[in-house]
């Protein structure tokens, strides 16, 4: 079964000088993508800032880091062009598949480098970026991050955030609400004229953390024609108890969240958003090379047609609705 995965952090490894082909100790490399039957992988430029940059040993400013990471992504696409090609639309994905090649869609995790300038949204589009997570875990010019503090969690988008959402709609860039405050989420519902994405989130009814979506949010996302990609990070899938097993992610709990999200948002609005190379969870299937183990497990809960939708059709439909081709 072909796979469309809405989020990974592998570009950070490219920034550090590693290569897609032959990369070791990673969830994703060229061989693993092929073995896992990748159709399209969304590669996110995650932009470290504040104490996150310190943790990663990054001294570059967000703007400098962004450019270096972007160029590292282009380098890897060029080095591996016989196997995987950038895609800027669903048409490109299908064209690449017909040529026997996988596709990559470039995305951004944290719009911090937009820096309150609407022209930077246009620059993102020109660079080939087709999805942007408005925030990460820090406030920026667009809005506020999710929080377990109910007051903080209900803060909405800033005026520039609303302007940026509208411009992204006009250009054909998907708005990603993963990491965004719930107040910001509801502003996206209000101001976005197109479907939007929660690229790597789970169901808050099953795991009560701020990064996961409530049933009310899931229903709203489905009504807007959007998609939520299930995140494989263990702490978004089950409550932490202090046990050594807390870091383990089982296939069963991934399927459990997919079942719940499909029941609430609708089968047309669920997909895969792994968070590969952005977590330290111990995955039952190990990495992208074992992705088909999840597909097989879906057979007990979903029809063949529904599995196709979860694995890639829903993602392609949303990107086509947003990009327009």
BADOTI-121927 format. One record per residue (C-alpha): residue in one letter; residue number from 1; y, z, x. Coordinates in Angstrom, 1 decimal. Layout:
BADOTI-121927
R  volum  bakol      c2      c3      c1
R      a    NUM       Y       Z       X
...
//
This chain:
BADOTI-121927
R  volum  bakol      c2      c3      c1
R      x      1     0.0     0.0     0.0
R      x      2     3.4    -1.0     1.4
R      x      3     5.9     1.8     2.0
R      x      4     9.6     2.1     1.6
R      x      5    10.8     5.3     3.2
R      x      6    14.4     6.4     2.4
R      x      7    15.1     8.7     5.3
R      x      8    14.2     9.4     8.9
R      x      9    16.1    10.8    11.9
R      x     10    14.5     8.7    14.6
R      x     11    17.8     7.2    15.8
R      x     12    18.5    10.5    17.4
R      x     13    15.6     9.8    19.8
R      x     14    17.0     6.3    20.5
R      x     15    20.3     8.0    21.4
R      x     16    18.4    10.1    23.9
R      x     17    17.0     6.9    25.5
R      x     18    13.6     6.8    23.9
R      x     19    12.2     3.5    22.6
R      x     20    10.6     2.7    19.3
R      x     21     7.7     0.9    21.0
R      x     22     5.5     3.5    22.8
R      x     23     7.5     6.5    21.9
R      x     24     5.4     9.7    22.0
R      x     25     5.4    13.0    20.2
R      x     26     7.4    11.5    17.3
R      x     27     6.6    11.0    13.6
R      x     28     7.6     7.3    13.9
R      x     29     7.1     4.6    16.5
R      x     30     6.2     0.9    16.2
R      x     31     2.5     1.4    16.2
R      x     32     2.7     4.2    13.6
R      x     33     4.9     2.1    11.3
R      x     34     2.4    -0.7    11.4
R      x     35    -0.6     1.6    10.8
R      x     36     1.2     3.3     7.9
R      x     37     2.0    -0.1     6.3
R      x     38     5.7     0.1     6.5
R      x     39     7.6    -2.4     4.4
R      x     40    11.1    -1.0     5.0
R      x     41    12.2     2.1     6.9
R      x     42    15.7     3.6     6.4
R      x     43    16.9     4.7     9.8
R      x     44    19.7     7.3     9.5
R      x     45    22.5     7.9    12.0
R      x     46    22.6    11.6    11.7
R      x     47    25.9    12.8    13.1
R      x     48    25.7    16.3    14.7
R      x     49    28.8    18.4    14.6
R      x     50    29.8    22.1    14.8
R      x     51    27.0    24.3    15.9
R      x     52    24.5    21.5    15.2
R      x     53    25.9    19.5    18.1
R      x     54    25.6    22.6    20.3
R      x     55    21.9    23.1    19.3
R      x     56    21.1    19.6    20.2
R      x     57    23.1    19.8    23.5
R      x     58    25.5    17.1    22.4
R      x     59    29.0    17.1    23.8
R      x     60    30.2    13.8    22.4
R      x     61    32.6    13.9    19.5
R      x     62    31.2    12.8    16.1
R      x     63    33.0     9.4    16.5
R      x     64    31.7     8.8    20.0
R      x     65    28.2    10.0    19.1
R      x     66    28.2     7.7    16.1
R      x     67    29.0     4.6    18.2
R      x     68    26.4     5.5    20.8
R      x     69    23.7     6.1    18.2
R      x     70    24.7     2.8    16.4
R      x     71    24.4     0.8    19.7
R      x     72    21.0     2.5    20.5
R      x     73    19.7     1.4    17.1
R      x     74    20.9    -2.2    17.7
R      x     75    19.1    -2.0    21.1
R      x     76    15.8    -1.0    19.5
R      x     77    16.1    -3.6    16.8
R      x     78    16.6    -6.3    19.5
R      x     79    13.8    -5.0    21.7
R      x     80    11.4    -5.1    18.8
R      x     81    12.6    -8.1    16.8
R      x     82     9.1    -9.7    16.9
R      x     83     7.9    -6.9    14.6
R      x     84    10.9    -5.3    12.8
R      x     85    14.3    -6.7    11.7
R      x     86    17.4    -5.2    10.2
R      x     87    17.8    -5.9     6.5
R      x     88    21.1    -5.9     4.7
R      x     89    19.7    -6.6     1.2
R      x     90    16.5    -6.7    -0.7
R      x     91    16.4   -10.5    -0.1
R      x     92    16.3    -9.8     3.6
R      x     93    13.4    -7.3     3.1
R      x     94    11.4    -9.9     1.2
R      x     95    12.2   -12.6     3.7
R      x     96    11.1   -10.5     6.6
R      x     97     7.9    -9.5     4.8
R      x     98     7.1   -13.2     4.2
R      x     99     7.5   -13.7     8.0
R      x    100     5.1   -10.9     8.7
R      x    101     7.7    -8.5     9.8
R      x    102     8.8    -5.0     8.8
R      x    103    12.4    -4.2     7.8
R      x    104    14.9    -1.5     8.7
R      x    105    17.9    -0.5     6.7
R      x    106    20.7     1.4     8.5
R      x    107    22.0     4.5     6.8
R      x    108    24.3     7.4     7.7
R      x    109    23.6    11.1     7.2
R      x    110    27.0    12.9     7.0
R      x    111    30.1    10.8     6.4
R      x    112    32.1    12.9     8.8
R      x    113    33.3     9.9    10.8
R      x    114    34.9     8.4     7.7
R      x    115    37.6    11.0     8.5
R      x    116    39.6    10.4     5.4
R      x    117    40.3     6.7     6.1
R      x    118    39.0     4.3     3.4
R      x    119    39.0     1.5     6.0
R      x    120    36.2     3.2     7.8
R      x    121    34.0     2.7     4.7
R      x    122    34.6    -1.1     5.1
R      x    123    33.7    -0.7     8.8
R      x    124    30.4     1.0     7.8
R      x    125    29.6    -2.0     5.6
R      x    126    30.4    -4.5     8.4
R      x    127    28.1    -2.6    10.7
R      x    128    25.2    -3.2     8.3
R      x    129    25.1     0.3     6.8
R      x    130    23.8     0.3     3.3
R      x    131    23.5     4.0     2.4
R      x    132    25.6     7.0     3.2
R      x    133    24.9    10.7     2.7
R      x    134    28.3    12.0     1.9
R      x    135    27.8    15.4     3.7
R      x    136    25.3    17.2     5.8
R      x    137    25.5    21.0     6.1
R      x    138    29.3    21.2     6.7
R      x    139    32.5    20.5     4.8
R      x    140    34.1    17.1     5.7
R      x    141    36.8    14.9     4.3
R      x    142    34.6    13.8     1.4
R      x    143    33.4    17.1     0.1
R      x    144    31.2    20.2     0.6
R      x    145    27.5    20.8     1.4
R      x    146    24.9    22.5    -0.7
R      x    147    24.8    26.3    -0.6
R      x    148    22.8    29.2    -2.0
R      x    149    26.2    30.7    -2.8
R      x    150    26.8    29.7    -6.4
R      x    151    30.5    29.4    -6.1
R      x    152    30.3    27.3    -2.9
R      x    153    27.6    25.2    -4.4
R      x    154    29.7    24.1    -7.4
R      x    155    32.6    22.8    -5.3
R      x    156    33.2    19.1    -6.1
R      x    157    34.2    16.1    -4.2
R      x    158    37.6    15.9    -2.6
R      x    159    40.0    13.1    -3.7
R      x    160    39.0    11.0    -0.7
R      x    161    35.3    11.6    -1.6
R      x    162    36.0    10.1    -5.0
R      x    163    37.9     7.2    -3.5
R      x    164    35.0     6.6    -1.0
R      x    165    32.4     6.6    -3.7
R      x    166    34.3     4.0    -5.6
R      x    167    34.7     1.8    -2.5
R      x    168    31.0     2.1    -1.7
R      x    169    30.2     0.9    -5.2
R      x    170    32.5    -2.1    -4.7
R      x    171    31.0    -3.0    -1.3
R      x    172    27.3    -2.4    -2.0
R      x    173    26.6     0.9    -0.1
R      x    174    24.3     3.4    -1.9
R      x    175    25.8     6.9    -2.3
R      x    176    23.3     9.5    -1.1
R      x    177    23.6    13.0    -2.5
R      x    178    21.0    14.8    -0.4
R      x    179    22.8    17.8     1.3
R      x    180    25.8    17.5    -1.1
R      x    181    26.9    20.5    -3.2
R      x    182    25.9    20.5    -6.8
R      x    183    29.6    20.2    -7.8
R      x    184    29.8    17.1    -5.6
R      x    185    26.6    15.8    -7.2
R      x    186    28.2    16.0   -10.7
R      x    187    31.3    14.2    -9.4
R      x    188    29.0    11.4    -8.2
R      x    189    27.4    11.2   -11.6
R      x    190    31.0    11.0   -13.1
R      x    191    32.6     8.6   -10.7
R      x    192    29.8     6.3    -9.4
R      x    193    29.5     3.1   -11.4
R      x    194    26.1     2.3    -9.8
R      x    195    22.8     4.1    -9.3
R      x    196    22.8     6.7    -6.5
R      x    197    20.2     8.2    -4.2
R      x    198    18.9    11.6    -3.2
R      x    199    17.2    10.2    -0.1
R      x    200    15.3    13.2     1.0
R      x    201    15.2    16.1    -1.6
R      x    202    12.6    17.9    -3.7
R      x    203    12.4    19.8    -7.0
R      x    204    14.3    23.1    -7.3
R      x    205    12.0    24.2   -10.2
R      x    206     9.2    24.3    -7.6
R      x    207    11.1    25.6    -4.6
R      x    208    14.4    27.4    -5.1
R      x    209    16.6    26.2    -2.2
R      x    210    20.0    24.6    -2.4
R      x    211    18.8    21.3    -0.9
R      x    212    16.5    20.7    -3.9
R      x    213    17.6    19.3    -7.2
R      x    214    17.5    21.1   -10.5
R      x    215    15.8    19.5   -13.5
R      x    216    19.2    18.9   -15.0
R      x    217    20.2    17.0   -11.8
R      x    218    17.0    15.1   -11.8
R      x    219    17.5    14.0   -15.4
R      x    220    21.0    12.9   -14.6
R      x    221    19.9    10.9   -11.6
R      x    222    17.2     9.2   -13.7
R      x    223    19.7     8.4   -16.4
R      x    224    22.0     6.7   -13.8
R      x    225    19.1     4.6   -12.6
R      x    226    18.9     6.3    -9.2
R      x    227    16.0     7.5    -7.1
R      x    228    15.0    10.7    -5.3
R      x    229    12.8    10.5    -2.2
R      x    230    10.4    13.4    -1.8
R      x    231    11.1    15.3     1.5
R      x    232     8.1    16.4     3.6
R      x    233     9.9    19.4     5.1
R      x    234     7.8    22.5     4.2
R      x    235    10.7    24.8     3.3
R      x    236    11.8    22.4     0.6
R      x    237     8.3    22.2    -0.9
R      x    238     7.3    25.8    -1.0
R      x    239     8.9    29.2    -0.7
R      x    240     8.8    30.8     2.7
R      x    241     6.9    34.1     2.8
R      x    242     7.1    34.9     6.6
R      x    243     3.5    33.7     7.0
R      x    244     2.5    31.5    10.0
R      x    245     1.4    28.9     7.4
R      x    246     5.0    28.5     6.1
R      x    247     5.5    25.5     8.4
R      x    248     2.5    23.7     7.0
R      x    249     3.1    20.8     4.6
R      x    250     0.1    19.8     2.5
R      x    251    -0.5    16.4     0.8
R      x    252    -1.1    18.3    -2.5
R      x    253     2.3    19.9    -2.6
R      x    254     4.0    16.5    -1.9
R      x    255     2.1    15.1    -4.8
R      x    256     3.0    18.1    -6.9
R      x    257     6.7    17.6    -6.4
R      x    258     6.4    13.9    -7.1
R      x    259     4.6    14.6   -10.4
R      x    260     7.3    17.1   -11.4
R      x    261    10.2    14.8   -10.4
R      x    262     8.5    11.8   -12.2
R      x    263     8.0    13.9   -15.4
R      x    264    11.7    15.0   -15.4
R      x    265    13.6    12.0   -13.9
R      x    266    11.2     9.3   -15.0
R      x    267     8.6     7.3   -13.0
R      x    268    11.3     4.7   -12.2
R      x    269    13.3     7.3   -10.2
R      x    270    11.0     8.7    -7.7
R      x    271    10.1     7.6    -4.2
R      x    272     9.5     8.7    -0.6
R      x    273    12.1    10.2     1.7
R      x    274    10.1    11.7     4.5
R      x    275    12.7    13.2     6.9
R      x    276    10.4    12.1     9.7
R      x    277    11.6    13.1    13.2
R      x    278    14.1    15.5    11.5
R      x    279    11.8    18.5    11.0
R      x    280     9.3    20.7    12.7
R      x    281     6.9    21.1     9.8
R      x    282     3.1    20.6    10.5
R      x    283     2.1    17.7     8.3
R      x    284    -1.5    17.5     7.0
R      x    285    -1.4    13.7     7.7
R      x    286     0.3    14.2    11.0
R      x    287     2.9    11.3    11.0
R      x    288     3.7     7.9     9.6
R      x    289     0.4     6.6    10.9
R      x    290    -1.3     8.8     8.2
R      x    291     1.0     7.8     5.4
R      x    292    -1.8     6.1     3.5
R      x    293    -3.4     9.5     3.0
R      x    294    -0.6    10.4     0.7
R      x    295    -1.0     7.1    -1.2
R      x    296    -4.7     7.8    -1.7
R      x    297    -3.9    11.3    -3.1
R      x    298    -1.5     9.8    -5.6
R      x    299    -4.4     8.0    -7.3
R      x    300    -5.4    11.2    -9.1
R      x    301    -2.0    11.6   -10.8
R      x    302    -0.6     8.1   -11.2
R      x    303    -1.7     4.6   -12.2
R      x    304    -1.7     1.8    -9.7
R      x    305     1.5     0.4   -11.1
R      x    306     3.2     3.8   -10.9
R      x    307     2.0     4.3    -7.3
R      x    308     3.6     0.9    -6.4
R      x    309     6.8     2.1    -7.9
R      x    310     6.8     5.3    -5.9
R      x    311     5.8     3.7    -2.7
R      x    312     8.3     0.9    -2.6
R      x    313     9.3    -0.8    -5.9
R      x    314    11.7     1.8    -7.1
R      x    315    13.5     1.9    -3.7
R      x    316    13.8    -1.9    -3.7
R      x    317    15.1    -1.9    -7.3
R      x    318    17.8     0.7    -6.5
R      x    319    19.0    -1.2    -3.4
R      x    320    19.1    -4.4    -5.3
R      x    321    21.1    -2.8    -8.1
R      x    322    23.6    -1.3    -5.6
R      x    323    23.8    -4.2    -3.1
R      x    324    23.5    -7.0    -5.7
R      x    325    20.9    -9.1    -4.1
//
